Amino acid sequence: MITLQSNQNRWYAIFSILLPMLFVTKYFLLKHNKYLSIDKGIIKVNTLFGGQVKMSKIKQIEKYVRKYITQTDNKKPSIDTHIIEKNH
């Protein structure tokens, strides 16, 4: 039986269980749902903490190595391009 000595070890044990569960949840979410959808002028990123933005509200699009960052007046959602399947 494993016993924990201090509060710090208890939090470490909790995070060492929750963090892998978060990655597994993200994997299954991306496997069974579309990462990105564009419908009726709305771009929606389907991740754990994803969001949606109206295309008419986008002020600027910045391109980085593996992502696009769309900027509106109050949001900055990013689109990770290495997750998106490429059509050849």
PyMOL Python script that loads the backbone (N, CA, C, O; Angstrom):
from pymol import cmd

cmd.read_pdbstr("""\
ATOM      1  N   MET A   1       0.835  -1.174   0.000  1.00  0.00           N
ATOM      2  CA  MET A   1       0.000   0.000   0.000  1.00  0.00           C
ATOM      3  C   MET A   1       0.881   1.239   0.000  1.00  0.00           C
ATOM      4  O   MET A   1       1.892   1.293   0.700  1.00  0.00           O
ATOM      5  N   ILE A   2       0.493   2.232  -0.787  1.00  0.00           N
ATOM      6  CA  ILE A   2       1.247   3.471  -0.900  1.00  0.00           C
ATOM      7  C   ILE A   2       0.602   4.519  -0.004  1.00  0.00           C
ATOM      8  O   ILE A   2      -0.605   4.752  -0.059  1.00  0.00           O
ATOM      9  N   THR A   3       1.424   5.136   0.811  1.00  0.00           N
ATOM     10  CA  THR A   3       0.928   6.225   1.651  1.00  0.00           C
ATOM     11  C   THR A   3       1.650   7.507   1.260  1.00  0.00           C
ATOM     12  O   THR A   3       2.817   7.477   0.868  1.00  0.00           O
ATOM     13  N   LEU A   4       0.962   8.612   1.367  1.00  0.00           N
ATOM     14  CA  LEU A   4       1.543   9.908   1.029  1.00  0.00           C
ATOM     15  C   LEU A   4       1.931  10.628   2.301  1.00  0.00           C
ATOM     16  O   LEU A   4       1.218  10.577   3.303  1.00  0.00           O
ATOM     17  N   GLN A   5       3.072  11.303   2.251  1.00  0.00           N
ATOM     18  CA  GLN A   5       3.624  11.935   3.441  1.00  0.00           C
ATOM     19  C   GLN A   5       3.147  13.374   3.650  1.00  0.00           C
ATOM     20  O   GLN A   5       2.965  13.798   4.792  1.00  0.00           O
ATOM     21  N   SER A   6       2.944  14.126   2.575  1.00  0.00           N
ATOM     22  CA  SER A   6       2.582  15.535   2.741  1.00  0.00           C
ATOM     23  C   SER A   6       1.507  15.928   1.730  1.00  0.00           C
ATOM     24  O   SER A   6       1.145  15.150   0.848  1.00  0.00           O
ATOM     25  N   ASN A   7       1.014  17.144   1.879  1.00  0.00           N
ATOM     26  CA  ASN A   7      -0.009  17.653   0.954  1.00  0.00           C
ATOM     27  C   ASN A   7       0.536  17.804  -0.462  1.00  0.00           C
ATOM     28  O   ASN A   7      -0.196  17.611  -1.432  1.00  0.00           O
ATOM     29  N   GLN A   8       1.810  18.146  -0.584  1.00  0.00           N
ATOM     30  CA  GLN A   8       2.415  18.306  -1.902  1.00  0.00           C
ATOM     31  C   GLN A   8       2.389  16.971  -2.650  1.00  0.00           C
ATOM     32  O   GLN A   8       2.087  16.949  -3.843  1.00  0.00           O
ATOM     33  N   ASN A   9       2.688  15.898  -1.999  1.00  0.00           N
ATOM     34  CA  ASN A   9       2.660  14.593  -2.645  1.00  0.00           C
ATOM     35  C   ASN A   9       1.234  14.198  -3.034  1.00  0.00           C
ATOM     36  O   ASN A   9       1.041  13.533  -4.052  1.00  0.00           O
ATOM     37  N   ARG A  10       0.260  14.582  -2.265  1.00  0.00           N
ATOM     38  CA  ARG A  10      -1.123  14.277  -2.578  1.00  0.00           C
ATOM     39  C   ARG A  10      -1.538  14.982  -3.872  1.00  0.00           C
ATOM     40  O   ARG A  10      -2.165  14.370  -4.737  1.00  0.00           O
ATOM     41  N   TRP A  11      -1.189  16.276  -4.008  1.00  0.00           N
ATOM     42  CA  TRP A  11      -1.515  17.008  -5.233  1.00  0.00           C
ATOM     43  C   TRP A  11      -0.762  16.430  -6.424  1.00  0.00           C
ATOM     44  O   TRP A  11      -1.308  16.357  -7.525  1.00  0.00           O
ATOM     45  N   TYR A  12       0.463  16.025  -6.218  1.00  0.00           N
ATOM     46  CA  TYR A  12       1.234  15.397  -7.288  1.00  0.00           C
ATOM     47  C   TYR A  12       0.558  14.110  -7.747  1.00  0.00           C
ATOM     48  O   TYR A  12       0.496  13.839  -8.946  1.00  0.00           O
ATOM     49  N   ALA A  13       0.057  13.323  -6.819  1.00  0.00           N
ATOM     50  CA  ALA A  13      -0.628  12.076  -7.169  1.00  0.00           C
ATOM     51  C   ALA A  13      -1.922  12.344  -7.924  1.00  0.00           C
ATOM     52  O   ALA A  13      -2.253  11.633  -8.872  1.00  0.00           O
ATOM     53  N   ILE A  14      -2.648  13.364  -7.504  1.00  0.00           N
ATOM     54  CA  ILE A  14      -3.906  13.709  -8.187  1.00  0.00           C
ATOM     55  C   ILE A  14      -3.628  14.162  -9.610  1.00  0.00           C
ATOM     56  O   ILE A  14      -4.293  13.711 -10.542  1.00  0.00           O
ATOM     57  N   PHE A  15      -2.647  15.053  -9.793  1.00  0.00           N
ATOM     58  CA  PHE A  15      -2.330  15.531 -11.134  1.00  0.00           C
ATOM     59  C   PHE A  15      -1.723  14.443 -12.011  1.00  0.00           C
ATOM     60  O   PHE A  15      -1.931  14.442 -13.224  1.00  0.00           O
ATOM     61  N   SER A  16      -0.981  13.524 -11.420  1.00  0.00           N
ATOM     62  CA  SER A  16      -0.398  12.446 -12.224  1.00  0.00           C
ATOM     63  C   SER A  16      -1.469  11.473 -12.727  1.00  0.00           C
ATOM     64  O   SER A  16      -1.216  10.706 -13.656  1.00  0.00           O
ATOM     65  N   ILE A  17      -2.629  11.497 -12.138  1.00  0.00           N
ATOM     66  CA  ILE A  17      -3.753  10.679 -12.622  1.00  0.00           C
ATOM     67  C   ILE A  17      -4.620  11.495 -13.588  1.00  0.00           C
ATOM     68  O   ILE A  17      -5.032  10.981 -14.629  1.00  0.00           O
ATOM     69  N   LEU A  18      -4.899  12.750 -13.257  1.00  0.00           N
ATOM     70  CA  LEU A  18      -5.797  13.568 -14.075  1.00  0.00           C
ATOM     71  C   LEU A  18      -5.184  13.996 -15.408  1.00  0.00           C
ATOM     72  O   LEU A  18      -5.892  14.049 -16.413  1.00  0.00           O
ATOM     73  N   LEU A  19      -3.895  14.301 -15.438  1.00  0.00           N
ATOM     74  CA  LEU A  19      -3.272  14.762 -16.663  1.00  0.00           C
ATOM     75  C   LEU A  19      -3.302  13.711 -17.776  1.00  0.00           C
ATOM     76  O   LEU A  19      -3.675  14.049 -18.899  1.00  0.00           O
ATOM     77  N   PRO A  20      -2.929  12.458 -17.520  1.00  0.00           N
ATOM     78  CA  PRO A  20      -3.071  11.451 -18.581  1.00  0.00           C
ATOM     79  C   PRO A  20      -4.524  11.232 -19.011  1.00  0.00           C
ATOM     80  O   PRO A  20      -4.790  10.972 -20.185  1.00  0.00           O
ATOM     81  N   MET A  21      -5.453  11.335 -18.076  1.00  0.00           N
ATOM     82  CA  MET A  21      -6.863  11.191 -18.434  1.00  0.00           C
ATOM     83  C   MET A  21      -7.299  12.321 -19.366  1.00  0.00           C
ATOM     84  O   MET A  21      -8.120  12.106 -20.258  1.00  0.00           O
ATOM     85  N   LEU A  22      -6.759  13.515 -19.168  1.00  0.00           N
ATOM     86  CA  LEU A  22      -7.067  14.644 -20.025  1.00  0.00           C
ATOM     87  C   LEU A  22      -6.550  14.402 -21.446  1.00  0.00           C
ATOM     88  O   LEU A  22      -7.240  14.717 -22.416  1.00  0.00           O
ATOM     89  N   PHE A  23      -5.346  13.846 -21.577  1.00  0.00           N
ATOM     90  CA  PHE A  23      -4.791  13.549 -22.893  1.00  0.00           C
ATOM     91  C   PHE A  23      -5.569  12.450 -23.602  1.00  0.00           C
ATOM     92  O   PHE A  23      -5.774  12.523 -24.813  1.00  0.00           O
ATOM     93  N   VAL A  24      -6.002  11.440 -22.870  1.00  0.00           N
ATOM     94  CA  VAL A  24      -6.800  10.371 -23.472  1.00  0.00           C
ATOM     95  C   VAL A  24      -8.156  10.916 -23.920  1.00  0.00           C
ATOM     96  O   VAL A  24      -8.645  10.558 -24.992  1.00  0.00           O
ATOM     97  N   THR A  25      -8.758  11.769 -23.115  1.00  0.00           N
ATOM     98  CA  THR A  25     -10.028  12.392 -23.487  1.00  0.00           C
ATOM     99  C   THR A  25      -9.862  13.230 -24.744  1.00  0.00           C
ATOM    100  O   THR A  25     -10.712  13.185 -25.633  1.00  0.00           O
ATOM    101  N   LYS A  26      -8.783  13.991 -24.830  1.00  0.00           N
ATOM    102  CA  LYS A  26      -8.518  14.803 -26.017  1.00  0.00           C
ATOM    103  C   LYS A  26      -8.339  13.910 -27.241  1.00  0.00           C
ATOM    104  O   LYS A  26      -8.841  14.236 -28.317  1.00  0.00           O
ATOM    105  N   TYR A  27      -7.638  12.798 -27.096  1.00  0.00           N
ATOM    106  CA  TYR A  27      -7.424  11.875 -28.211  1.00  0.00           C
ATOM    107  C   TYR A  27      -8.753  11.346 -28.746  1.00  0.00           C
ATOM    108  O   TYR A  27      -8.991  11.385 -29.953  1.00  0.00           O
ATOM    109  N   PHE A  28      -9.616  10.853 -27.865  1.00  0.00           N
ATOM    110  CA  PHE A  28     -10.897  10.298 -28.310  1.00  0.00           C
ATOM    111  C   PHE A  28     -11.824  11.377 -28.864  1.00  0.00           C
ATOM    112  O   PHE A  28     -12.594  11.115 -29.788  1.00  0.00           O
ATOM    113  N   LEU A  29     -11.759  12.572 -28.315  1.00  0.00           N
ATOM    114  CA  LEU A  29     -12.560  13.672 -28.831  1.00  0.00           C
ATOM    115  C   LEU A  29     -12.157  13.997 -30.265  1.00  0.00           C
ATOM    116  O   LEU A  29     -13.019  14.168 -31.128  1.00  0.00           O
ATOM    117  N   LEU A  30     -10.848  14.084 -30.527  1.00  0.00           N
ATOM    118  CA  LEU A  30     -10.379  14.382 -31.874  1.00  0.00           C
ATOM    119  C   LEU A  30     -10.590  13.214 -32.830  1.00  0.00           C
ATOM    120  O   LEU A  30     -10.781  13.425 -34.028  1.00  0.00           O
ATOM    121  N   LYS A  31     -10.560  11.999 -32.324  1.00  0.00           N
ATOM    122  CA  LYS A  31     -10.738  10.823 -33.170  1.00  0.00           C
ATOM    123  C   LYS A  31     -12.183  10.688 -33.651  1.00  0.00           C
ATOM    124  O   LYS A  31     -12.417  10.259 -34.781  1.00  0.00           O
ATOM    125  N   HIS A  32     -13.143  11.044 -32.820  1.00  0.00           N
ATOM    126  CA  HIS A  32     -14.551  10.822 -33.139  1.00  0.00           C
ATOM    127  C   HIS A  32     -15.295  12.076 -33.602  1.00  0.00           C
ATOM    128  O   HIS A  32     -16.432  11.977 -34.064  1.00  0.00           O
ATOM    129  N   ASN A  33     -14.682  13.237 -33.487  1.00  0.00           N
ATOM    130  CA  ASN A  33     -15.319  14.489 -33.916  1.00  0.00           C
ATOM    131  C   ASN A  33     -14.406  15.207 -34.899  1.00  0.00           C
ATOM    132  O   ASN A  33     -13.190  15.020 -34.884  1.00  0.00           O
ATOM    133  N   LYS A  34     -14.996  16.016 -35.738  1.00  0.00           N
ATOM    134  CA  LYS A  34     -14.210  16.857 -36.632  1.00  0.00           C
ATOM    135  C   LYS A  34     -13.475  17.897 -35.801  1.00  0.00           C
ATOM    136  O   LYS A  34     -14.034  18.453 -34.855  1.00  0.00           O
ATOM    137  N   TYR A  35     -12.214  18.159 -36.155  1.00  0.00           N
ATOM    138  CA  TYR A  35     -11.444  19.172 -35.434  1.00  0.00           C
ATOM    139  C   TYR A  35     -11.963  20.567 -35.743  1.00  0.00           C
ATOM    140  O   TYR A  35     -12.069  21.417 -34.860  1.00  0.00           O
ATOM    141  N   LEU A  36     -12.283  20.787 -37.013  1.00  0.00           N
ATOM    142  CA  LEU A  36     -12.672  22.112 -37.452  1.00  0.00           C
ATOM    143  C   LEU A  36     -13.894  21.998 -38.345  1.00  0.00           C
ATOM    144  O   LEU A  36     -13.948  21.137 -39.223  1.00  0.00           O
ATOM    145  N   SER A  37     -14.863  22.854 -38.125  1.00  0.00           N
ATOM    146  CA  SER A  37     -16.028  22.882 -39.004  1.00  0.00           C
ATOM    147  C   SER A  37     -16.377  24.330 -39.337  1.00  0.00           C
ATOM    148  O   SER A  37     -16.285  25.222 -38.493  1.00  0.00           O
ATOM    149  N   ILE A  38     -16.774  24.534 -40.575  1.00  0.00           N
ATOM    150  CA  ILE A  38     -17.204  25.855 -41.040  1.00  0.00           C
ATOM    151  C   ILE A  38     -18.614  25.692 -41.552  1.00  0.00           C
ATOM    152  O   ILE A  38     -18.846  24.963 -42.516  1.00  0.00           O
ATOM    153  N   ASP A  39     -19.566  26.365 -40.915  1.00  0.00           N
ATOM    154  CA  ASP A  39     -20.966  26.209 -41.274  1.00  0.00           C
ATOM    155  C   ASP A  39     -21.683  27.534 -41.078  1.00  0.00           C
ATOM    156  O   ASP A  39     -21.634  28.120 -39.996  1.00  0.00           O
ATOM    157  N   LYS A  40     -22.342  28.002 -42.116  1.00  0.00           N
ATOM    158  CA  LYS A  40     -23.158  29.225 -42.074  1.00  0.00           C
ATOM    159  C   LYS A  40     -22.366  30.429 -41.552  1.00  0.00           C
ATOM    160  O   LYS A  40     -22.875  31.228 -40.766  1.00  0.00           O
ATOM    161  N   GLY A  41     -21.103  30.543 -42.006  1.00  0.00           N
ATOM    162  CA  GLY A  41     -20.294  31.694 -41.633  1.00  0.00           C
ATOM    163  C   GLY A  41     -19.689  31.635 -40.248  1.00  0.00           C
ATOM    164  O   GLY A  41     -19.202  32.648 -39.744  1.00  0.00           O
ATOM    165  N   ILE A  42     -19.710  30.463 -39.618  1.00  0.00           N
ATOM    166  CA  ILE A  42     -19.134  30.302 -38.277  1.00  0.00           C
ATOM    167  C   ILE A  42     -18.037  29.246 -38.338  1.00  0.00           C
ATOM    168  O   ILE A  42     -18.264  28.131 -38.807  1.00  0.00           O
ATOM    169  N   ILE A  43     -16.850  29.604 -37.862  1.00  0.00           N
ATOM    170  CA  ILE A  43     -15.742  28.657 -37.741  1.00  0.00           C
ATOM    171  C   ILE A  43     -15.777  28.115 -36.324  1.00  0.00           C
ATOM    172  O   ILE A  43     -15.744  28.878 -35.358  1.00  0.00           O
ATOM    173  N   LYS A  44     -15.845  26.783 -36.201  1.00  0.00           N
ATOM    174  CA  LYS A  44     -15.923  26.155 -34.883  1.00  0.00           C
ATOM    175  C   LYS A  44     -14.782  25.165 -34.739  1.00  0.00           C
ATOM    176  O   LYS A  44     -14.602  24.285 -35.580  1.00  0.00           O
ATOM    177  N   VAL A  45     -14.005  25.314 -33.660  1.00  0.00           N
ATOM    178  CA  VAL A  45     -12.918  24.396 -33.333  1.00  0.00           C
ATOM    179  C   VAL A  45     -13.437  23.464 -32.243  1.00  0.00           C
ATOM    180  O   VAL A  45     -13.773  23.910 -31.146  1.00  0.00           O
ATOM    181  N   ASN A  46     -13.502  22.175 -32.548  1.00  0.00           N
ATOM    182  CA  ASN A  46     -14.085  21.191 -31.633  1.00  0.00           C
ATOM    183  C   ASN A  46     -13.000  20.508 -30.802  1.00  0.00           C
ATOM    184  O   ASN A  46     -12.629  19.366 -31.074  1.00  0.00           O
ATOM    185  N   THR A  47     -12.501  21.203 -29.802  1.00  0.00           N
ATOM    186  CA  THR A  47     -11.539  20.633 -28.853  1.00  0.00           C
ATOM    187  C   THR A  47     -12.104  20.799 -27.454  1.00  0.00           C
ATOM    188  O   THR A  47     -13.212  21.307 -27.280  1.00  0.00           O
ATOM    189  N   LEU A  48     -11.341  20.368 -26.455  1.00  0.00           N
ATOM    190  CA  LEU A  48     -11.816  20.494 -25.079  1.00  0.00           C
ATOM    191  C   LEU A  48     -12.144  21.940 -24.721  1.00  0.00           C
ATOM    192  O   LEU A  48     -13.178  22.215 -24.112  1.00  0.00           O
ATOM    193  N   PHE A  49     -11.270  22.852 -25.096  1.00  0.00           N
ATOM    194  CA  PHE A  49     -11.477  24.259 -24.768  1.00  0.00           C
ATOM    195  C   PHE A  49     -11.612  25.095 -26.033  1.00  0.00           C
ATOM    196  O   PHE A  49     -11.259  26.274 -26.044  1.00  0.00           O
ATOM    197  N   GLY A  50     -12.115  24.490 -27.086  1.00  0.00           N
ATOM    198  CA  GLY A  50     -12.281  25.178 -28.364  1.00  0.00           C
ATOM    199  C   GLY A  50     -13.402  26.191 -28.308  1.00  0.00           C
ATOM    200  O   GLY A  50     -14.105  26.326 -27.306  1.00  0.00           O
ATOM    201  N   GLY A  51     -13.544  26.882 -29.390  1.00  0.00           N
ATOM    202  CA  GLY A  51     -14.587  27.888 -29.430  1.00  0.00           C
ATOM    203  C   GLY A  51     -15.067  28.083 -30.848  1.00  0.00           C
ATOM    204  O   GLY A  51     -14.724  27.326 -31.757  1.00  0.00           O
ATOM    205  N   GLN A  52     -15.856  29.100 -31.011  1.00  0.00           N
ATOM    206  CA  GLN A  52     -16.358  29.420 -32.333  1.00  0.00           C
ATOM    207  C   GLN A  52     -16.287  30.917 -32.543  1.00  0.00           C
ATOM    208  O   GLN A  52     -16.329  31.701 -31.595  1.00  0.00           O
ATOM    209  N   VAL A  53     -16.178  31.295 -33.801  1.00  0.00           N
ATOM    210  CA  VAL A  53     -16.094  32.703 -34.142  1.00  0.00           C
ATOM    211  C   VAL A  53     -16.792  32.908 -35.484  1.00  0.00           C
ATOM    212  O   VAL A  53     -16.675  32.080 -36.387  1.00  0.00           O
ATOM    213  N   LYS A  54     -17.513  34.011 -35.604  1.00  0.00           N
ATOM    214  CA  LYS A  54     -18.162  34.345 -36.867  1.00  0.00           C
ATOM    215  C   LYS A  54     -17.102  34.867 -37.834  1.00  0.00           C
ATOM    216  O   LYS A  54     -16.241  35.665 -37.462  1.00  0.00           O
ATOM    217  N   MET A  55     -17.180  34.406 -39.067  1.00  0.00           N
ATOM    218  CA  MET A  55     -16.196  34.825 -40.058  1.00  0.00           C
ATOM    219  C   MET A  55     -16.259  36.329 -40.312  1.00  0.00           C
ATOM    220  O   MET A  55     -15.244  36.944 -40.639  1.00  0.00           O
ATOM    221  N   SER A  56     -17.421  36.918 -40.167  1.00  0.00           N
ATOM    222  CA  SER A  56     -17.555  38.361 -40.394  1.00  0.00           C
ATOM    223  C   SER A  56     -16.890  39.181 -39.289  1.00  0.00           C
ATOM    224  O   SER A  56     -16.605  40.362 -39.487  1.00  0.00           O
ATOM    225  N   LYS A  57     -16.641  38.572 -38.130  1.00  0.00           N
ATOM    226  CA  LYS A  57     -16.033  39.284 -36.999  1.00  0.00           C
ATOM    227  C   LYS A  57     -14.501  39.214 -37.019  1.00  0.00           C
ATOM    228  O   LYS A  57     -13.853  39.913 -36.240  1.00  0.00           O
ATOM    229  N   ILE A  58     -13.908  38.391 -37.888  1.00  0.00           N
ATOM    230  CA  ILE A  58     -12.454  38.225 -37.925  1.00  0.00           C
ATOM    231  C   ILE A  58     -11.814  39.494 -38.479  1.00  0.00           C
ATOM    232  O   ILE A  58     -12.156  39.957 -39.567  1.00  0.00           O
ATOM    233  N   LYS A  59     -10.885  40.041 -37.714  1.00  0.00           N
ATOM    234  CA  LYS A  59     -10.180  41.258 -38.102  1.00  0.00           C
ATOM    235  C   LYS A  59      -8.840  40.943 -38.758  1.00  0.00           C
ATOM    236  O   LYS A  59      -8.421  41.629 -39.690  1.00  0.00           O
ATOM    237  N   GLN A  60      -8.163  39.890 -38.261  1.00  0.00           N
ATOM    238  CA  GLN A  60      -6.812  39.592 -38.724  1.00  0.00           C
ATOM    239  C   GLN A  60      -6.558  38.097 -38.588  1.00  0.00           C
ATOM    240  O   GLN A  60      -7.058  37.460 -37.660  1.00  0.00           O
ATOM    241  N   ILE A  61      -5.781  37.538 -39.511  1.00  0.00           N
ATOM    242  CA  ILE A  61      -5.349  36.139 -39.447  1.00  0.00           C
ATOM    243  C   ILE A  61      -3.833  36.127 -39.509  1.00  0.00           C
ATOM    244  O   ILE A  61      -3.235  36.654 -40.447  1.00  0.00           O
ATOM    245  N   GLU A  62      -3.210  35.519 -38.497  1.00  0.00           N
ATOM    246  CA  GLU A  62      -1.756  35.415 -38.442  1.00  0.00           C
ATOM    247  C   GLU A  62      -1.367  33.965 -38.650  1.00  0.00           C
ATOM    248  O   GLU A  62      -1.994  33.067 -38.088  1.00  0.00           O
ATOM    249  N   LYS A  63      -0.337  33.727 -39.451  1.00  0.00           N
ATOM    250  CA  LYS A  63       0.128  32.365 -39.702  1.00  0.00           C
ATOM    251  C   LYS A  63       1.466  32.153 -39.004  1.00  0.00           C
ATOM    252  O   LYS A  63       2.400  32.939 -39.165  1.00  0.00           O
ATOM    253  N   TYR A  64       1.538  31.087 -38.235  1.00  0.00           N
ATOM    254  CA  TYR A  64       2.772  30.683 -37.595  1.00  0.00           C
ATOM    255  C   TYR A  64       3.172  29.335 -38.168  1.00  0.00           C
ATOM    256  O   TYR A  64       2.590  28.897 -39.160  1.00  0.00           O
ATOM    257  N   VAL A  65       4.142  28.670 -37.577  1.00  0.00           N
ATOM    258  CA  VAL A  65       4.676  27.430 -38.129  1.00  0.00           C
ATOM    259  C   VAL A  65       3.592  26.378 -38.329  1.00  0.00           C
ATOM    260  O   VAL A  65       3.475  25.838 -39.429  1.00  0.00           O
ATOM    261  N   ARG A  66       2.810  26.070 -37.326  1.00  0.00           N
ATOM    262  CA  ARG A  66       1.803  25.013 -37.426  1.00  0.00           C
ATOM    263  C   ARG A  66       0.407  25.474 -37.044  1.00  0.00           C
ATOM    264  O   ARG A  66      -0.450  24.644 -36.741  1.00  0.00           O
ATOM    265  N   LYS A  67       0.158  26.767 -37.051  1.00  0.00           N
ATOM    266  CA  LYS A  67      -1.177  27.218 -36.657  1.00  0.00           C
ATOM    267  C   LYS A  67      -1.509  28.566 -37.272  1.00  0.00           C
ATOM    268  O   LYS A  67      -0.637  29.356 -37.633  1.00  0.00           O
ATOM    269  N   TYR A  68      -2.799  28.787 -37.371  1.00  0.00           N
ATOM    270  CA  TYR A  68      -3.344  30.077 -37.754  1.00  0.00           C
ATOM    271  C   TYR A  68      -4.029  30.661 -36.521  1.00  0.00           C
ATOM    272  O   TYR A  68      -4.748  29.959 -35.810  1.00  0.00           O
ATOM    273  N   ILE A  69      -3.805  31.930 -36.278  1.00  0.00           N
ATOM    274  CA  ILE A  69      -4.458  32.603 -35.160  1.00  0.00           C
ATOM    275  C   ILE A  69      -5.400  33.640 -35.749  1.00  0.00           C
ATOM    276  O   ILE A  69      -4.965  34.583 -36.411  1.00  0.00           O
ATOM    277  N   THR A  70      -6.689  33.460 -35.504  1.00  0.00           N
ATOM    278  CA  THR A  70      -7.695  34.415 -35.971  1.00  0.00           C
ATOM    279  C   THR A  70      -7.977  35.388 -34.844  1.00  0.00           C
ATOM    280  O   THR A  70      -8.167  34.986 -33.696  1.00  0.00           O
ATOM    281  N   GLN A  71      -8.002  36.657 -35.173  1.00  0.00           N
ATOM    282  CA  GLN A  71      -8.181  37.669 -34.137  1.00  0.00           C
ATOM    283  C   GLN A  71      -9.446  38.471 -34.404  1.00  0.00           C
ATOM    284  O   GLN A  71      -9.658  38.982 -35.504  1.00  0.00           O
ATOM    285  N   THR A  72     -10.281  38.570 -33.374  1.00  0.00           N
ATOM    286  CA  THR A  72     -11.473  39.412 -33.421  1.00  0.00           C
ATOM    287  C   THR A  72     -11.292  40.521 -32.388  1.00  0.00           C
ATOM    288  O   THR A  72     -10.188  40.722 -31.882  1.00  0.00           O
ATOM    289  N   ASP A  73     -12.348  41.230 -32.079  1.00  0.00           N
ATOM    290  CA  ASP A  73     -12.253  42.302 -31.087  1.00  0.00           C
ATOM    291  C   ASP A  73     -11.930  41.777 -29.689  1.00  0.00           C
ATOM    292  O   ASP A  73     -11.196  42.422 -28.941  1.00  0.00           O
ATOM    293  N   ASN A  74     -12.481  40.597 -29.328  1.00  0.00           N
ATOM    294  CA  ASN A  74     -12.282  40.112 -27.960  1.00  0.00           C
ATOM    295  C   ASN A  74     -11.807  38.666 -27.869  1.00  0.00           C
ATOM    296  O   ASN A  74     -11.645  38.160 -26.758  1.00  0.00           O
ATOM    297  N   LYS A  75     -11.576  37.975 -28.994  1.00  0.00           N
ATOM    298  CA  LYS A  75     -11.123  36.576 -28.960  1.00  0.00           C
ATOM    299  C   LYS A  75      -9.918  36.397 -29.863  1.00  0.00           C
ATOM    300  O   LYS A  75      -9.698  37.172 -30.794  1.00  0.00           O
ATOM    301  N   LYS A  76      -9.132  35.351 -29.571  1.00  0.00           N
ATOM    302  CA  LYS A  76      -7.997  34.973 -30.405  1.00  0.00           C
ATOM    303  C   LYS A  76      -7.940  33.457 -30.546  1.00  0.00           C
ATOM    304  O   LYS A  76      -6.976  32.842 -30.090  1.00  0.00           O
ATOM    305  N   PRO A  77      -8.944  32.834 -31.163  1.00  0.00           N
ATOM    306  CA  PRO A  77      -8.879  31.380 -31.305  1.00  0.00           C
ATOM    307  C   PRO A  77      -7.803  30.975 -32.309  1.00  0.00           C
ATOM    308  O   PRO A  77      -7.555  31.683 -33.285  1.00  0.00           O
ATOM    309  N   SER A  78      -7.169  29.831 -32.061  1.00  0.00           N
ATOM    310  CA  SER A  78      -6.126  29.356 -32.969  1.00  0.00           C
ATOM    311  C   SER A  78      -6.552  28.036 -33.607  1.00  0.00           C
ATOM    312  O   SER A  78      -7.308  27.261 -33.022  1.00  0.00           O
ATOM    313  N   ILE A  79      -6.051  27.798 -34.817  1.00  0.00           N
ATOM    314  CA  ILE A  79      -6.339  26.585 -35.580  1.00  0.00           C
ATOM    315  C   ILE A  79      -5.028  25.871 -35.808  1.00  0.00           C
ATOM    316  O   ILE A  79      -4.136  26.402 -36.469  1.00  0.00           O
ATOM    317  N   ASP A  80      -4.900  24.674 -35.269  1.00  0.00           N
ATOM    318  CA  ASP A  80      -3.687  23.874 -35.387  1.00  0.00           C
ATOM    319  C   ASP A  80      -3.719  23.128 -36.714  1.00  0.00           C
ATOM    320  O   ASP A  80      -4.571  22.261 -36.910  1.00  0.00           O
ATOM    321  N   THR A  81      -2.806  23.448 -37.628  1.00  0.00           N
ATOM    322  CA  THR A  81      -2.868  22.889 -38.979  1.00  0.00           C
ATOM    323  C   THR A  81      -2.334  21.472 -39.072  1.00  0.00           C
ATOM    324  O   THR A  81      -2.652  20.781 -40.040  1.00  0.00           O
ATOM    325  N   HIS A  82      -1.549  21.005 -38.129  1.00  0.00           N
ATOM    326  CA  HIS A  82      -1.033  19.638 -38.256  1.00  0.00           C
ATOM    327  C   HIS A  82      -2.066  18.596 -37.896  1.00  0.00           C
ATOM    328  O   HIS A  82      -1.863  17.414 -38.174  1.00  0.00           O
ATOM    329  N   ILE A  83      -3.172  18.995 -37.285  1.00  0.00           N
ATOM    330  CA  ILE A  83      -4.262  18.069 -36.984  1.00  0.00           C
ATOM    331  C   ILE A  83      -5.177  17.888 -38.192  1.00  0.00           C
ATOM    332  O   ILE A  83      -5.794  16.836 -38.356  1.00  0.00           O
ATOM    333  N   ILE A  84      -5.263  18.912 -39.034  1.00  0.00           N
ATOM    334  CA  ILE A  84      -6.178  18.887 -40.176  1.00  0.00           C
ATOM    335  C   ILE A  84      -5.626  17.953 -41.250  1.00  0.00           C
ATOM    336  O   ILE A  84      -4.452  18.030 -41.611  1.00  0.00           O
ATOM    337  N   GLU A  85      -6.476  17.082 -41.748  1.00  0.00           N
ATOM    338  CA  GLU A  85      -6.099  16.117 -42.781  1.00  0.00           C
ATOM    339  C   GLU A  85      -5.935  16.837 -44.109  1.00  0.00           C
ATOM    340  O   GLU A  85      -6.791  17.629 -44.502  1.00  0.00           O
ATOM    341  N   LYS A  86      -4.836  16.561 -44.799  1.00  0.00           N
ATOM    342  CA  LYS A  86      -4.574  17.193 -46.083  1.00  0.00           C
ATOM    343  C   LYS A  86      -5.128  16.336 -47.213  1.00  0.00           C
ATOM    344  O   LYS A  86      -4.947  15.118 -47.226  1.00  0.00           O
ATOM    345  N   ASN A  87      -5.797  16.973 -48.150  1.00  0.00           N
ATOM    346  CA  ASN A  87      -6.273  16.290 -49.357  1.00  0.00           C
ATOM    347  C   ASN A  87      -5.214  16.439 -50.430  1.00  0.00           C
ATOM    348  O   ASN A  87      -4.729  17.544 -50.670  1.00  0.00           O
ATOM    349  N   HIS A  88      -4.852  15.353 -51.073  1.00  0.00           N
ATOM    350  CA  HIS A  88      -3.813  15.416 -52.118  1.00  0.00           C
ATOM    351  C   HIS A  88      -4.443  15.401 -53.464  1.00  0.00           C
ATOM    352  O   HIS A  88      -3.742  15.447 -54.475  1.00  0.00           O
TER     353      HIS A  88
END
""", "prot")
cmd.dss("prot")
cmd.show_as("cartoon", "prot")
cmd.util.cbc("prot")
cmd.orient("prot")
